[in-house]
Structure formats: C-alpha cells, structure tokens
Amino acid sequence: MGKRILIDTSKTDETRIAVTADEKLDDYEIESKKQIAVKGNVYLAKITRVEPSLQAAFVDFGSNRNGFLPLTEIHPDYFKIPVADQEKLSILLKNLRSDNNEDDKKDNEIEEIVKKDETENNDENNLEKKINLKDPKKEYINFFRKYKIQDVIKPRQVLLVQVNKEERGFKGAALTTFLSFAGRYCVLMPNSLNNDGISRKIGDIEERKKLKTILSSVNVPENMSIIVRTAGIGKTKKEISKDLSYLTSQWNKIRENTIKSQAPSLIYEE
C-alpha cells in the first residue's frame, strides 16, 4: 500500500507524526510546542529581592519565574550613592568617554577633586585616589568596588532590563541593564561605557582603519556607543550612518514606550 503520513493534533501542546509503510509503523515523532524565545527582549522590571550572599537581585519582569540580575550587570545609573560620590563619578565618566587628545585635561579635573578632598580630610584614602589617574577605566572599576549590592540597590526599584540567557531548568532568565541592539551593520549600546569600536572578528588592518575613520565621522549620540559588525566590511559611511539612525530611532521608541508603561511589562521584542 506504500507509505502514509498520519498527523495527530488533538493535543494543544504537541503534534504527533507517524509514518507507516505497508501498514507497519516506519517512523514516529512528537513535536512539542516550542517555548517563545525571549532572549534580547527588553522589559520594564521591578526588583523583588536583593540577595547579599550572591551579590545579585531577583527581578520580576513578567515571567513565571523571576530573573537573575548580578551586581556586575547593573548600570551605575541605577545606584543610589551619596551626592559627593556622584560628583566624582560624573568626572570619571567624562574621562572614560573623552578622546585621547583630551585625556590630560580630564585628568586635571580629577586631580582638582582629589586636592579638594585632601584639604577637607587628609587621610590614607586620599592618597589612594591619586593612584592610576592616567588610567580612567581602572579608576572607574575601582570606584565601584567599595559598594555592595545591598547598599546601592533596593527592593521594588524599577529598571529596564534585557534578557541575556533564557530560563534553564529551575534557573530564571539571566538579565542585564547594559542594553544592546543589533542592526544590519552596527550594534548600538545606548548606555554603554565603552568607546565606539570594531568587531574583533574583523582582522584586516586596512579595513579596520577604514571603519575607524567612518566611525569618527558619523554622528553617534552622546552617552551611547556603537560597534561595527562583520557585516559592515566594505560598507560606506552612508550605509553605516543609515543603520545607526535606524537603531537610534528604535531606541527613542523604546524610551517613549518605557515612560508610558508600568513594571513589569514587555517594552521591546527582539
């Protein structure tokens, strides 16, 4: 009688397929309903619990299981820190994002703050603040090492998160507040502390030089960073600039949607 395909869709969560040959079972498969992918999605979320022993927070972003947000994945903008520290932080951030030609000027600004602190309180900590002034990235990292998550993040605090990893078994989704959005040629990081760069997968020196020249001439919004993907190889300034404009427009829509929403809620679907 030949082969026949029998399909059973009587169950909503799975589809059963049987293949028979000469009235005998030849093959049999069960396809379960696939879980909707959430990786890359952005949610307005609320912290439900801060766990000092893990230096992480559990976050309600609308899923059945709370997400996991470690301290290292929380942007400093969400930190509740003293006003004096906020002033020093603003200088460090400016220094991080400055061009190489402006490094000396920014270092002088930090030095002035250190001297002011020495006048008010001359102790060993002031001496430590002088170390590595020529390395703003190291200064920035060291600045936050003194903080514990329970000191700077509070329960019921609302933040914008992106899914890094889907739920695995009994583990909730891994979250981050350092957002990134991939376009055709670029990746936009609207709250990144990194400088604009080129994908490490692009190894050709001449191509990297060309792309760096393009990056230096396109209009990257303030306090944002971009990385040119491998798909950007051989592309013109116009093409990369157009892709960046699209990603920036997308981010602006996300911001508008966030303002209108209440946590927990889906803000952007990848």
TORKOL-4160 file (C-alpha; in steps of 0.2 Angstrom, whole numbers, padded with zeros to 4 digits, m for minus):
270
<pt num="1" X="0000" Y="0000" Z="0000"/>
<pt num="2" X="0015" Y="0012" Z="0001"/>
<pt num="3" X="0019" Y="0025" Z="0014"/>
<pt num="4" X="0007" Y="0035" Z="0023"/>
<pt num="5" X="0009" Y="0050" Z="0035"/>
<pt num="6" X="m0003" Y="0052" Z="0050"/>
<pt num="7" X="m0004" Y="0068" Z="0059"/>
<pt num="8" X="m0012" Y="0069" Z="0077"/>
<pt num="9" X="m0015" Y="0087" Z="0083"/>
<pt num="10" X="m0028" Y="0083" Z="0096"/>
<pt num="11" X="m0017" Y="0090" Z="0110"/>
<pt num="12" X="m0013" Y="0108" Z="0110"/>
<pt num="13" X="0004" Y="0107" Z="0117"/>
<pt num="14" X="0011" Y="0094" Z="0105"/>
<pt num="15" X="0009" Y="0087" Z="0087"/>
<pt num="16" X="0012" Y="0068" Z="0084"/>
<pt num="17" X="0018" Y="0062" Z="0067"/>
<pt num="18" X="0018" Y="0044" Z="0062"/>
<pt num="19" X="0024" Y="0037" Z="0045"/>
<pt num="20" X="0018" Y="0019" Z="0040"/>
<pt num="21" X="0025" Y="0008" Z="0026"/>
<pt num="22" X="0014" Y="m0007" Z="0021"/>
<pt num="23" X="0003" Y="m0005" Z="0036"/>
<pt num="24" X="0018" Y="m0006" Z="0048"/>
<pt num="25" X="0025" Y="0009" Z="0059"/>
<pt num="26" X="0041" Y="0015" Z="0050"/>
<pt num="27" X="0044" Y="0032" Z="0059"/>
<pt num="28" X="0036" Y="0041" Z="0074"/>
<pt num="29" X="0040" Y="0059" Z="0081"/>
<pt num="30" X="0032" Y="0070" Z="0094"/>
<pt num="31" X="0035" Y="0089" Z="0091"/>
<pt num="32" X="0032" Y="0099" Z="0107"/>
<pt num="33" X="0026" Y="0117" Z="0107"/>
<pt num="34" X="0041" Y="0127" Z="0107"/>
<pt num="35" X="0044" Y="0140" Z="0121"/>
<pt num="36" X="0043" Y="0158" Z="0115"/>
<pt num="37" X="0061" Y="0165" Z="0114"/>
<pt num="38" X="0064" Y="0180" Z="0125"/>
<pt num="39" X="0082" Y="0182" Z="0123"/>
<pt num="40" X="0086" Y="0200" Z="0118"/>
<pt num="41" X="0069" Y="0206" Z="0124"/>
<pt num="42" X="0068" Y="0222" Z="0134"/>
<pt num="43" X="0057" Y="0223" Z="0149"/>
<pt num="44" X="0052" Y="0236" Z="0162"/>
<pt num="45" X="0055" Y="0226" Z="0178"/>
<pt num="46" X="0054" Y="0228" Z="0197"/>
<pt num="47" X="0067" Y="0221" Z="0209"/>
<pt num="48" X="0058" Y="0209" Z="0221"/>
<pt num="49" X="0073" Y="0203" Z="0232"/>
<pt num="50" X="0091" Y="0208" Z="0235"/>
<pt num="51" X="0102" Y="0194" Z="0239"/>
<pt num="52" X="0119" Y="0200" Z="0248"/>
<pt num="53" X="0126" Y="0182" Z="0248"/>
<pt num="54" X="0125" Y="0181" Z="0229"/>
<pt num="55" X="0128" Y="0200" Z="0226"/>
<pt num="56" X="0113" Y="0199" Z="0215"/>
<pt num="57" X="0095" Y="0203" Z="0214"/>
<pt num="58" X="0079" Y="0194" Z="0209"/>
<pt num="59" X="0069" Y="0203" Z="0196"/>
<pt num="60" X="0050" Y="0202" Z="0191"/>
<pt num="61" X="0050" Y="0205" Z="0173"/>
<pt num="62" X="0033" Y="0197" Z="0169"/>
<pt num="63" X="0039" Y="0179" Z="0168"/>
<pt num="64" X="0033" Y="0165" Z="0179"/>
<pt num="65" X="0050" Y="0164" Z="0186"/>
<pt num="66" X="0060" Y="0179" Z="0192"/>
<pt num="67" X="0075" Y="0184" Z="0183"/>
<pt num="68" X="0093" Y="0184" Z="0190"/>
<pt num="69" X="0102" Y="0201" Z="0189"/>
<pt num="70" X="0120" Y="0201" Z="0196"/>
<pt num="71" X="0128" Y="0217" Z="0203"/>
<pt num="72" X="0141" Y="0217" Z="0188"/>
<pt num="73" X="0126" Y="0218" Z="0176"/>
<pt num="74" X="0118" Y="0233" Z="0184"/>
<pt num="75" X="0122" Y="0250" Z="0176"/>
<pt num="76" X="0129" Y="0263" Z="0189"/>
<pt num="77" X="0114" Y="0275" Z="0184"/>
<pt num="78" X="0103" Y="0264" Z="0195"/>
<pt num="79" X="0115" Y="0265" Z="0210"/>
<pt num="80" X="0109" Y="0275" Z="0225"/>
<pt num="81" X="0125" Y="0283" Z="0230"/>
<pt num="82" X="0130" Y="0298" Z="0240"/>
<pt num="83" X="0130" Y="0315" Z="0232"/>
<pt num="84" X="0149" Y="0318" Z="0234"/>
<pt num="85" X="0152" Y="0301" Z="0225"/>
<pt num="86" X="0140" Y="0306" Z="0211"/>
<pt num="87" X="0151" Y="0321" Z="0208"/>
<pt num="88" X="0167" Y="0311" Z="0207"/>
<pt num="89" X="0158" Y="0298" Z="0196"/>
<pt num="90" X="0152" Y="0311" Z="0183"/>
<pt num="91" X="0171" Y="0316" Z="0181"/>
<pt num="92" X="0176" Y="0298" Z="0179"/>
<pt num="93" X="0163" Y="0295" Z="0166"/>
<pt num="94" X="0168" Y="0311" Z="0156"/>
<pt num="95" X="0186" Y="0305" Z="0156"/>
<pt num="96" X="0181" Y="0287" Z="0150"/>
<pt num="97" X="0172" Y="0294" Z="0135"/>
<pt num="98" X="0184" Y="0308" Z="0131"/>
<pt num="99" X="0196" Y="0307" Z="0116"/>
<pt num="100" X="0214" Y="0303" Z="0118"/>
<pt num="101" X="0219" Y="0322" Z="0115"/>
<pt num="102" X="0208" Y="0327" Z="0130"/>
<pt num="103" X="0215" Y="0315" Z="0142"/>
<pt num="104" X="0226" Y="0327" Z="0151"/>
<pt num="105" X="0213" Y="0340" Z="0153"/>
<pt num="106" X="0201" Y="0327" Z="0161"/>
<pt num="107" X="0215" Y="0320" Z="0172"/>
<pt num="108" X="0217" Y="0338" Z="0179"/>
<pt num="109" X="0199" Y="0339" Z="0183"/>
<pt num="110" X="0200" Y="0323" Z="0193"/>
<pt num="111" X="0216" Y="0329" Z="0201"/>
<pt num="112" X="0207" Y="0345" Z="0207"/>
<pt num="113" X="0193" Y="0335" Z="0215"/>
<pt num="114" X="0207" Y="0324" Z="0224"/>
<pt num="115" X="0216" Y="0340" Z="0230"/>
<pt num="116" X="0199" Y="0347" Z="0237"/>
<pt num="117" X="0196" Y="0331" Z="0246"/>
<pt num="118" X="0214" Y="0332" Z="0254"/>
<pt num="119" X="0210" Y="0349" Z="0260"/>
<pt num="120" X="0194" Y="0344" Z="0269"/>
<pt num="121" X="0200" Y="0327" Z="0275"/>
<pt num="122" X="0219" Y="0322" Z="0274"/>
<pt num="123" X="0219" Y="0303" Z="0276"/>
<pt num="124" X="0226" Y="0287" Z="0268"/>
<pt num="125" X="0211" Y="0286" Z="0256"/>
<pt num="126" X="0215" Y="0302" Z="0248"/>
<pt num="127" X="0232" Y="0295" Z="0243"/>
<pt num="128" X="0224" Y="0280" Z="0235"/>
<pt num="129" X="0213" Y="0292" Z="0225"/>
<pt num="130" X="0229" Y="0298" Z="0217"/>
<pt num="131" X="0234" Y="0281" Z="0210"/>
<pt num="132" X="0231" Y="0277" Z="0192"/>
<pt num="133" X="0224" Y="0294" Z="0187"/>
<pt num="134" X="0231" Y="0291" Z="0170"/>
<pt num="135" X="0220" Y="0275" Z="0168"/>
<pt num="136" X="0202" Y="0281" Z="0169"/>
<pt num="137" X="0195" Y="0264" Z="0166"/>
<pt num="138" X="0204" Y="0256" Z="0181"/>
<pt num="139" X="0199" Y="0271" Z="0191"/>
<pt num="140" X="0181" Y="0268" Z="0186"/>
<pt num="141" X="0182" Y="0250" Z="0191"/>
<pt num="142" X="0190" Y="0253" Z="0207"/>
<pt num="143" X="0177" Y="0267" Z="0211"/>
<pt num="144" X="0163" Y="0254" Z="0212"/>
<pt num="145" X="0172" Y="0240" Z="0221"/>
<pt num="146" X="0168" Y="0248" Z="0238"/>
<pt num="147" X="0150" Y="0246" Z="0235"/>
<pt num="148" X="0139" Y="0230" Z="0240"/>
<pt num="149" X="0123" Y="0227" Z="0230"/>
<pt num="150" X="0113" Y="0229" Z="0247"/>
<pt num="151" X="0120" Y="0247" Z="0248"/>
<pt num="152" X="0115" Y="0253" Z="0231"/>
<pt num="153" X="0100" Y="0243" Z="0225"/>
<pt num="154" X="0083" Y="0242" Z="0234"/>
<pt num="155" X="0068" Y="0230" Z="0233"/>
<pt num="156" X="0054" Y="0237" Z="0222"/>
<pt num="157" X="0066" Y="0248" Z="0212"/>
<pt num="158" X="0061" Y="0249" Z="0194"/>
<pt num="159" X="0074" Y="0246" Z="0180"/>
<pt num="160" X="0075" Y="0242" Z="0161"/>
<pt num="161" X="0082" Y="0225" Z="0158"/>
<pt num="162" X="0087" Y="0214" Z="0144"/>
<pt num="163" X="0087" Y="0195" Z="0143"/>
<pt num="164" X="0105" Y="0188" Z="0142"/>
<pt num="165" X="0100" Y="0170" Z="0143"/>
<pt num="166" X="0084" Y="0161" Z="0143"/>
<pt num="167" X="0077" Y="0151" Z="0158"/>
<pt num="168" X="0087" Y="0135" Z="0160"/>
<pt num="169" X="0078" Y="0121" Z="0171"/>
<pt num="170" X="0074" Y="0128" Z="0188"/>
<pt num="171" X="0085" Y="0144" Z="0184"/>
<pt num="172" X="0077" Y="0160" Z="0179"/>
<pt num="173" X="0082" Y="0170" Z="0165"/>
<pt num="174" X="0099" Y="0180" Z="0166"/>
<pt num="175" X="0096" Y="0198" Z="0164"/>
<pt num="176" X="0107" Y="0214" Z="0161"/>
<pt num="177" X="0104" Y="0233" Z="0162"/>
<pt num="178" X="0118" Y="0236" Z="0149"/>
<pt num="179" X="0107" Y="0236" Z="0133"/>
<pt num="180" X="0112" Y="0232" Z="0116"/>
<pt num="181" X="0103" Y="0232" Z="0099"/>
<pt num="182" X="0110" Y="0224" Z="0083"/>
<pt num="183" X="0106" Y="0232" Z="0066"/>
<pt num="184" X="0112" Y="0226" Z="0049"/>
<pt num="185" X="0130" Y="0233" Z="0051"/>
<pt num="186" X="0131" Y="0240" Z="0069"/>
<pt num="187" X="0127" Y="0236" Z="0087"/>
<pt num="188" X="0120" Y="0251" Z="0097"/>
<pt num="189" X="0123" Y="0251" Z="0115"/>
<pt num="190" X="0113" Y="0266" Z="0122"/>
<pt num="191" X="0120" Y="0265" Z="0140"/>
<pt num="192" X="0137" Y="0258" Z="0137"/>
<pt num="193" X="0153" Y="0265" Z="0145"/>
<pt num="194" X="0164" Y="0258" Z="0131"/>
<pt num="195" X="0171" Y="0268" Z="0117"/>
<pt num="196" X="0165" Y="0265" Z="0099"/>
<pt num="197" X="0174" Y="0251" Z="0091"/>
<pt num="198" X="0176" Y="0237" Z="0078"/>
<pt num="199" X="0171" Y="0219" Z="0079"/>
<pt num="200" X="0186" Y="0209" Z="0084"/>
<pt num="201" X="0182" Y="0196" Z="0071"/>
<pt num="202" X="0187" Y="0210" Z="0058"/>
<pt num="203" X="0206" Y="0206" Z="0057"/>
<pt num="204" X="0211" Y="0215" Z="0041"/>
<pt num="205" X="0221" Y="0230" Z="0047"/>
<pt num="206" X="0216" Y="0241" Z="0032"/>
<pt num="207" X="0198" Y="0238" Z="0034"/>
<pt num="208" X="0199" Y="0242" Z="0052"/>
<pt num="209" X="0207" Y="0258" Z="0048"/>
<pt num="210" X="0194" Y="0262" Z="0036"/>
<pt num="211" X="0180" Y="0258" Z="0048"/>
<pt num="212" X="0188" Y="0268" Z="0062"/>
<pt num="213" X="0188" Y="0283" Z="0050"/>
<pt num="214" X="0170" Y="0281" Z="0046"/>
<pt num="215" X="0165" Y="0279" Z="0065"/>
<pt num="216" X="0175" Y="0295" Z="0069"/>
<pt num="217" X="0164" Y="0305" Z="0056"/>
<pt num="218" X="0147" Y="0298" Z="0059"/>
<pt num="219" X="0135" Y="0306" Z="0072"/>
<pt num="220" X="0135" Y="0295" Z="0087"/>
<pt num="221" X="0123" Y="0301" Z="0100"/>
<pt num="222" X="0130" Y="0307" Z="0117"/>
<pt num="223" X="0132" Y="0294" Z="0130"/>
<pt num="224" X="0130" Y="0280" Z="0118"/>
<pt num="225" X="0142" Y="0268" Z="0109"/>
<pt num="226" X="0142" Y="0258" Z="0093"/>
<pt num="227" X="0152" Y="0243" Z="0087"/>
<pt num="228" X="0153" Y="0239" Z="0068"/>
<pt num="229" X="0149" Y="0221" Z="0065"/>
<pt num="230" X="0157" Y="0210" Z="0052"/>
<pt num="231" X="0143" Y="0213" Z="0040"/>
<pt num="232" X="0150" Y="0231" Z="0040"/>
<pt num="233" X="0165" Y="0226" Z="0030"/>
<pt num="234" X="0166" Y="0236" Z="0014"/>
<pt num="235" X="0151" Y="0247" Z="0018"/>
<pt num="236" X="0151" Y="0266" Z="0015"/>
<pt num="237" X="0149" Y="0280" Z="0028"/>
<pt num="238" X="0131" Y="0282" Z="0021"/>
<pt num="239" X="0126" Y="0264" Z="0024"/>
<pt num="240" X="0133" Y="0263" Z="0042"/>
<pt num="241" X="0126" Y="0280" Z="0046"/>
<pt num="242" X="0108" Y="0275" Z="0040"/>
<pt num="243" X="0109" Y="0259" Z="0050"/>
<pt num="244" X="0114" Y="0269" Z="0065"/>
<pt num="245" X="0100" Y="0281" Z="0063"/>
<pt num="246" X="0088" Y="0267" Z="0062"/>
<pt num="247" X="0094" Y="0260" Z="0078"/>
<pt num="248" X="0094" Y="0277" Z="0087"/>
<pt num="249" X="0076" Y="0279" Z="0081"/>
<pt num="250" X="0072" Y="0262" Z="0088"/>
<pt num="251" X="0080" Y="0266" Z="0105"/>
<pt num="252" X="0070" Y="0283" Z="0106"/>
<pt num="253" X="0053" Y="0272" Z="0103"/>
<pt num="254" X="0059" Y="0261" Z="0117"/>
<pt num="255" X="0061" Y="0276" Z="0129"/>
<pt num="256" X="0044" Y="0283" Z="0124"/>
<pt num="257" X="0036" Y="0266" Z="0127"/>
<pt num="258" X="0045" Y="0264" Z="0144"/>
<pt num="259" X="0038" Y="0281" Z="0151"/>
<pt num="260" X="0020" Y="0275" Z="0147"/>
<pt num="261" X="0022" Y="0258" Z="0155"/>
<pt num="262" X="0021" Y="0251" Z="0172"/>
<pt num="263" X="0033" Y="0237" Z="0178"/>
<pt num="264" X="0033" Y="0223" Z="0174"/>
<pt num="265" X="0029" Y="0224" Z="0156"/>
<pt num="266" X="0037" Y="0220" Z="0139"/>
<pt num="267" X="0044" Y="0235" Z="0131"/>
<pt num="268" X="0053" Y="0228" Z="0116"/>
<pt num="269" X="0053" Y="0211" Z="0107"/>
<pt num="270" X="0068" Y="0206" Z="0098"/>
